[in-house]
Amino acid sequence: MENQNPNGKGLGTVRLTMFGIGLILASGAFAIPGDFAASGAYPLASLIGWGVAGIGMLSLCMCFFRLSVVRPDLTSGLYTYAKEGFGDFIGFCSAWGYWISALLAQISFITMLFTSLGHFFPIFGEGNNFASLIVSSIIIWFLAFLVSRGINQAVTINVIVVAAKLLPIVVLLVAIIFAGAFDPDVFMANFTGEGSGMSLMEQVKSTTFITVWIFIGIEGAVVISERAKTTKAAGRATIICFLCMLALYMMISILSMGVLPTEELAELPTPSVAGVLEAVVGGWGSTLVNIAVIISVAGALFTYTILCVDSAYAPASKGCFPKFFTKENKHGAPVTSTIISTVVIQLFLIIIFFNDSTYQVCYALSTSMIMYPYFLSGLYCLKATTKGETLRVEDSGKTKAATWIFAIIGAVYGAWMLYASGWQAVLASFVLFGPGILLYMYTQKQKGIKMFPKATDAVATIIVVVLFILSVILLLNGTIQIL
């Protein structure tokens, strides 16, 4: 029997779908052509990479949705799945990884914003110089001020932002198709990437960071299912949203490969969609994209400021983070979470300035951190399925089979993300996981409970500590890099 909204109201399929598209379609869409090419992925590998991401992300998406239906008590973030399935410490690590990922995503948006501003104001360069640092610092603290005043509604801003995101992309696709700019000979010129120095498997693996990054937020479209009129509407909207985004991203990627050779796409500055559109329609195309990126990312910065704050506040409200993160001011805003999140973002901005890091470096690390919550969520769905928790008596055999398939593929895809990212990226992420242990210990002490409630918590902590020490050693000797 289908779950109904208890108030008899809620969002329908269309509104849920539009919300999901607005949430997922971010800065990554404007960099797809260049990022795929720069990663070393030629047409064949790109097609396979999209296939893997499509099946894997859809399965994870359905895992999120299934869990939201059968375990509506597990709310406030993906970390609740990790905590329920694998213990306090692993649940904390999932929450920590999600929060750090959100903070780094904010850094990526800032870098992209000032890169596009550099198109009109050369003083900002590639978005990582001193001028960018000063102005971006002012922006993040201004946004923090807005959030601390309880200004959390941005309906009008979001409408403008979604329109700004879609306009240049639609222009790009229409221009390529109707202007006949797609050349099959260009697309097939080096279809397999022969002579590139990378095997087909290496090329496919290189697409992982990009495909995961551009789908970050898909979990949000599922989590809000509690606001839907029915769970069926939420599920339908989630699938429509995902398939629309997959089709859009694939069209951007594939059509661009027929406009410029992979080698030329790899040389395009960020946002690379600007370079592709310029090659098709001329200079005004590049200007259009950069204006759209500025509007889009500027709006997204506000939304992600709220997300960063909520990613610390929500776990704290459930006892996963220290209680001080839940402190609110007279406006009812989580002021401590706002200040701490902004301070961490400020520190990352300073690190980026001194390391001359790029947009791609920032989102790669953000993606590395969110892979763990995704993997643990898929793994928990599989665990719950093996115990029969996600299989309901009233479900048909077909639904049960689909649940098993999505759970298995979701868990496997989660493991694939970590494998494909490479051991250097995995170890680099543990440089950021290490400091979280101190916060976990403080939280457990504050709650007055055992530091390690289960043996698995102690074992997981030892593993994280060992990997943290190893990652620091490799970082110091230059074997791995962070930013």
C-alpha positions in Angstrom: 0.0 0.0 0.0 1.3 3.4 -0.9 2.3 5.8 1.9 0.3 9.0 1.9 1.2 12.4 3.3 -0.5 12.6 6.7 -1.8 16.1 6.1 -3.2 15.2 2.7 -1.0 17.8 1.1 2.5 17.8 -0.2 4.6 18.2 -3.3 3.5 16.5 -6.5 5.7 14.8 -9.1 6.3 18.0 -11.2 7.4 20.2 -8.3 9.5 17.4 -6.8 11.2 16.9 -10.2 12.0 20.6 -10.6 13.3 20.7 -7.0 15.6 17.8 -7.7 16.9 19.3 -11.0 17.6 22.6 -9.3 19.5 20.8 -6.5 21.7 18.6 -8.8 22.4 20.9 -11.7 25.3 22.9 -10.4 28.7 24.2 -11.6 29.9 20.8 -12.7 27.7 20.9 -15.8 29.6 23.9 -17.2 33.0 22.0 -17.0 32.0 18.6 -18.3 33.7 18.7 -21.7 37.0 19.9 -20.5 37.1 17.8 -17.4 36.4 14.6 -19.2 39.0 15.4 -21.8 41.6 16.5 -19.3 41.1 13.4 -17.2 42.2 11.4 -20.3 38.8 10.0 -21.3 38.3 9.6 -25.0 34.9 9.0 -26.6 34.6 5.2 -26.0 35.8 5.5 -22.3 33.4 8.4 -21.8 30.4 6.4 -23.1 31.3 3.5 -20.8 31.9 5.9 -17.9 28.4 7.4 -18.4 27.0 3.9 -18.5 28.6 2.9 -15.2 27.6 6.2 -13.6 24.1 5.9 -14.9 23.5 2.4 -13.6 25.4 3.0 -10.4 23.9 6.3 -9.4 20.4 5.2 -10.3 20.8 2.2 -8.0 22.1 4.4 -5.2 19.2 6.7 -5.7 16.8 3.9 -5.4 18.5 2.7 -2.3 18.1 6.1 -0.7 14.4 6.1 -1.7 13.7 2.6 -0.5 15.3 3.3 2.9 13.3 6.6 3.2 10.1 4.5 2.8 10.8 1.6 5.1 12.9 3.5 7.6 11.3 6.9 7.9 12.7 7.1 11.4 16.2 7.5 10.0 16.2 11.2 9.1 18.5 14.2 9.1 21.1 12.8 6.7 22.9 9.8 5.2 25.0 9.4 8.3 22.0 7.9 10.1 22.2 4.9 7.7 25.9 4.3 8.5 25.3 4.7 12.3 22.3 2.3 12.2 24.1 -0.3 10.2 27.7 -0.1 11.4 27.9 1.7 14.7 28.6 5.1 16.3 32.1 5.8 15.0 31.4 4.8 11.4 28.2 6.9 11.6 30.2 9.8 12.8 32.7 9.4 10.0 29.9 9.4 7.5 28.5 12.7 9.0 32.0 14.2 9.1 32.7 13.2 5.5 29.5 14.7 4.3 30.1 17.9 6.2 33.7 18.3 4.9 32.4 17.5 1.4 29.8 20.2 1.6 32.5 22.7 2.8 34.8 21.8 -0.1 32.0 22.0 -2.6 31.4 25.5 -1.4 35.1 26.2 -2.1 34.7 24.7 -5.6 31.8 27.0 -6.3 33.8 30.0 -5.1 36.7 29.1 -7.3 34.4 28.6 -10.3 32.7 32.0 -9.6 36.0 33.9 -9.6 37.3 32.1 -12.6 34.3 33.3 -14.5 34.6 36.8 -13.1 38.2 36.7 -14.3 36.7 36.5 -17.8 35.5 40.1 -17.3 37.8 41.3 -14.6 41.4 40.0 -15.1 42.3 41.0 -11.6 40.7 37.7 -10.4 42.8 35.5 -12.6 41.9 31.8 -12.3 39.9 32.4 -9.1 42.8 31.5 -6.7 44.8 34.7 -6.4 45.0 37.3 -3.6 42.2 39.4 -5.1 39.9 36.4 -5.2 40.8 35.5 -1.6 39.9 38.9 -0.3 36.6 39.2 -2.1 35.5 35.6 -1.6 36.2 36.0 2.1 33.9 39.0 2.3 31.2 37.0 0.4 31.3 33.9 2.7 31.1 36.0 5.8 28.3 38.0 4.4 26.4 34.8 3.5 27.1 33.5 7.0 25.6 36.8 8.4 22.4 36.2 6.3 22.0 32.7 7.5 22.6 33.7 11.1 19.7 36.2 10.7 17.4 33.3 9.9 17.2 34.1 6.2 16.8 30.6 4.9 14.2 31.0 2.2 15.5 31.6 -1.4 12.6 30.6 -3.7 13.0 33.5 -6.0 16.8 33.2 -6.1 16.5 29.5 -6.9 14.1 30.1 -9.8 16.6 32.6 -11.3 19.5 30.3 -10.7 17.9 27.3 -12.3 17.0 29.4 -15.4 20.6 30.7 -15.5 21.9 27.2 -15.4 19.7 25.9 -18.2 19.8 28.8 -20.7 23.5 28.5 -21.9 23.3 24.7 -21.9 20.1 24.7 -24.0 21.8 27.3 -26.3 24.8 25.0 -26.6 22.9 21.9 -27.5 20.6 23.7 -29.9 23.5 25.4 -31.6 25.5 22.2 -32.0 22.5 20.3 -33.4 20.9 22.9 -35.7 24.2 24.6 -36.8 25.5 21.1 -37.8 28.6 21.7 -35.6 28.7 18.1 -34.6 31.2 16.3 -36.9 31.2 12.5 -36.7 34.7 12.4 -38.1 35.9 14.5 -35.1 34.1 12.3 -32.7 35.5 9.1 -34.2 39.0 10.4 -35.0 40.6 8.8 -31.9 37.6 6.9 -30.5 39.5 4.6 -28.2 42.3 7.0 -27.2 45.0 4.9 -28.8 48.4 6.4 -28.2 47.2 8.4 -25.2 49.2 6.4 -22.8 46.2 5.3 -20.8 44.4 1.9 -21.1 40.6 1.9 -21.6 40.1 0.8 -18.0 42.2 3.7 -16.8 40.3 6.1 -18.9 37.0 4.8 -17.6 38.2 5.1 -14.0 39.3 8.7 -14.6 35.7 9.7 -15.3 34.6 8.7 -11.8 35.3 11.9 -9.9 33.5 13.9 -12.6 30.4 11.8 -12.8 30.1 11.5 -9.0 30.7 15.3 -8.6 28.0 16.3 -11.0 25.4 14.0 -9.4 26.1 15.2 -5.8 22.8 16.2 -4.4 20.8 13.3 -5.8 20.3 12.1 -2.3 18.5 15.4 -1.4 15.9 14.8 -4.0 15.1 11.5 -2.3 15.3 12.7 1.3 12.5 15.2 0.8 10.1 12.4 -0.1 8.5 13.0 3.3 7.2 16.3 1.8 5.6 14.5 -1.2 1.9 13.8 -1.6 2.8 10.1 -1.9 5.9 7.9 -1.8 5.0 6.9 -5.4 5.2 10.6 -6.5 8.6 10.9 -4.8 9.9 7.8 -6.4 8.6 8.8 -9.8 10.1 12.3 -9.5 13.4 11.0 -8.4 13.7 8.7 -11.4 12.6 11.4 -13.8 15.0 13.9 -12.3 17.9 11.5 -12.5 17.2 10.4 -16.1 16.8 14.0 -17.2 20.1 15.0 -15.7 21.9 11.9 -17.1 20.6 12.6 -20.6 21.5 16.3 -20.3 25.0 15.6 -19.0 25.6 12.9 -21.7 24.5 15.3 -24.4 26.9 18.0 -23.2 29.7 15.5 -23.1 29.2 13.6 -26.3 28.1 16.5 -28.5 31.2 18.5 -27.4 33.4 15.6 -28.5 32.1 16.1 -32.0 32.9 19.8 -32.0 36.5 19.8 -30.9 39.0 16.9 -30.6 39.7 15.6 -27.1 43.1 17.2 -27.1 41.6 20.6 -27.7 38.8 20.1 -25.2 41.4 19.3 -22.6 43.1 22.7 -23.1 39.9 24.7 -22.7 39.9 26.9 -19.6 37.2 26.5 -16.9 34.2 26.6 -17.6 34.9 24.6 -20.7 31.3 24.8 -22.0 32.2 28.5 -22.7 35.0 27.4 -25.0 32.8 24.8 -26.8 30.0 27.3 -27.4 32.5 30.0 -28.6 33.8 27.5 -31.2 30.2 27.0 -32.4 28.7 30.6 -32.4 31.6 32.9 -31.7 32.7 35.1 -28.8 29.2 35.9 -27.5 28.8 32.3 -26.6 31.6 32.4 -24.2 30.3 35.6 -22.7 26.9 34.1 -22.2 28.2 31.0 -20.4 30.4 33.0 -18.1 27.5 35.4 -17.2 25.3 32.3 -16.5 28.0 30.7 -14.4 28.3 33.9 -12.3 24.6 34.1 -11.7 24.3 30.3 -11.1 27.2 29.9 -8.8 26.4 33.1 -6.9 23.0 31.7 -6.1 24.3 28.3 -5.3 26.7 29.8 -2.8 23.8 30.9 -0.6 22.0 27.5 -0.9 25.3 25.6 0.0 25.9 27.9 2.9 22.7 26.6 4.4 23.7 23.1 3.5 27.1 23.4 5.1 25.5 24.7 8.3 22.8 22.0 8.3 25.4 19.3 7.7 26.9 20.2 11.1 23.6 21.1 12.9 21.6 18.0 11.9 24.2 15.5 13.2 24.6 17.5 16.4 20.8 17.5 17.0 21.0 13.6 16.8 24.0 13.4 19.2 26.5 12.6 16.4 28.3 15.9 16.7 29.0 17.9 19.9 26.0 19.7 21.4 27.5 23.2 20.9 26.8 22.9 17.2 23.0 23.1 18.0 23.2 26.5 19.7 20.8 28.9 18.2 20.6 32.7 18.4 17.5 34.9 18.9 16.6 34.4 15.3 16.4 30.7 15.7 19.5 30.2 13.5 22.2 27.7 14.4 24.8 30.3 15.0 27.6 28.1 16.2 27.4 25.8 13.2 27.3 28.8 11.0 30.4 30.3 12.5 32.4 27.1 12.6 31.5 26.1 9.1 32.5 29.6 7.8 35.8 29.5 9.7 36.7 26.1 8.1 35.8 27.5 4.7 38.0 30.5 5.3 40.9 28.2 6.3 40.4 26.2 3.1 40.4 29.4 1.0 43.7 30.4 2.5 45.2 27.0 1.9 44.0 27.2 -1.7 45.6 30.6 -2.1 49.0 29.4 -0.9 48.8 26.2 -2.9 47.4 27.8 -6.1 44.7 25.1 -6.3 42.1 24.9 -9.0 38.4 24.2 -9.2 39.1 20.7 -10.3 41.3 19.9 -7.4 38.7 21.3 -4.9 35.8 19.3 -6.3 38.0 16.1 -6.5 38.6 16.3 -2.8 35.0 17.1 -2.1 33.9 14.1 -4.1 36.4 11.9 -2.3 34.8 12.8 1.0 31.2 12.2 0.0 32.0 8.8 -1.6 32.2 7.3 1.9 28.6 8.3 2.9 27.4 7.1 -0.5 29.2 3.7 -0.1 28.0 3.2 3.5 24.4 4.0 2.5 24.5 1.5 -0.3 26.1 -1.1 2.0 23.4 -0.5 4.7 20.7 -0.9 2.1 22.2 -4.2 1.1 22.5 -5.2 4.8 18.9 -4.2 5.4 17.7 -6.2 2.4 19.5 -9.3 3.4 17.7 -9.1 6.8 14.4 -8.5 5.0 13.9 -5.0 6.3 13.5 -3.4 2.9 11.2 -6.2 1.6 7.6 -5.8 2.5 5.0 -8.5 2.6 2.6 -6.5 0.4 5.2 -6.0 -2.3 5.1 -8.0 -5.4 7.8 -10.4 -6.4 8.9 -8.0 -9.1 9.4 -5.2 -6.6 11.3 -7.5 -4.3 13.6 -8.6 -7.2 14.2 -4.9 -8.1 15.0 -4.1 -4.4 17.7 -6.8 -4.4 19.1 -5.7 -7.7 19.3 -2.0 -6.7 20.8 -2.9 -3.3 23.5 -5.1 -4.7 24.4 -2.7 -7.5 24.3 0.3 -5.1 26.8 -1.3 -2.7 29.0 -2.5 -5.6 29.0 1.0 -7.2 29.9 2.5 -3.8 32.9 0.2 -3.7 33.7 1.0 -7.3 33.8 4.7 -6.6 36.5 4.3 -4.0 38.5 1.8 -6.1 38.3 4.0 -9.2 39.4 7.1 -7.3 42.8 5.4 -6.7 44.7 4.7 -3.5 46.3 8.1 -3.5 43.0 9.9 -3.3 41.7 7.5 -0.7 44.7 8.1 1.5 44.5 11.9 0.9 41.0 11.9 2.2 42.1 10.3 5.5 44.2 13.4 6.2 40.8 15.1 6.6 39.2 12.2 8.5 42.0 12.1 11.1 41.1 15.4 13.0 37.5 14.2 13.2 38.5 11.6 15.7 39.1 14.2 18.3 35.6 15.6 17.7 34.1 12.1 18.0 35.9 11.5 21.3 34.7 14.8 22.7 31.1 14.0 21.6 31.1 10.6 23.3 32.5 12.1 26.5 29.9 14.9 26.4 27.1 12.3 26.1 28.6 10.4 29.0 28.7 7.1 27.1 31.5 4.6 26.3 34.1 5.9 23.8 33.6 2.7 21.8 30.2 1.1 22.4 31.0 -1.8 20.2 34.2 -3.7 19.2 33.6 -2.6 15.6 33.8 1.1 16.8 37.3 0.4 18.3 38.5 -1.5 15.2 37.2 1.2 12.8 38.9 3.9 14.9 42.3 2.1 14.9 42.0 1.7 11.1 41.3 5.4 10.6 44.2 6.4 12.9 46.6 4.1 11.1 45.5 5.4 7.7 45.7 9.0 9.0 49.3 8.6 10.1 50.2 6.9 6.9 48.6 9.6 4.8 50.4 12.4 6.7 53.7 10.6 6.1 53.0 10.3 2.4 51.8 13.9 2.3 55.0 15.2 3.9 57.2 13.2 1.5 55.2 14.4 -1.5 53.7 11.1 -2.5 50.2 12.4 -2.2 48.7 15.9 -2.3 45.6 17.5 -0.8 45.1 20.9 -2.3 
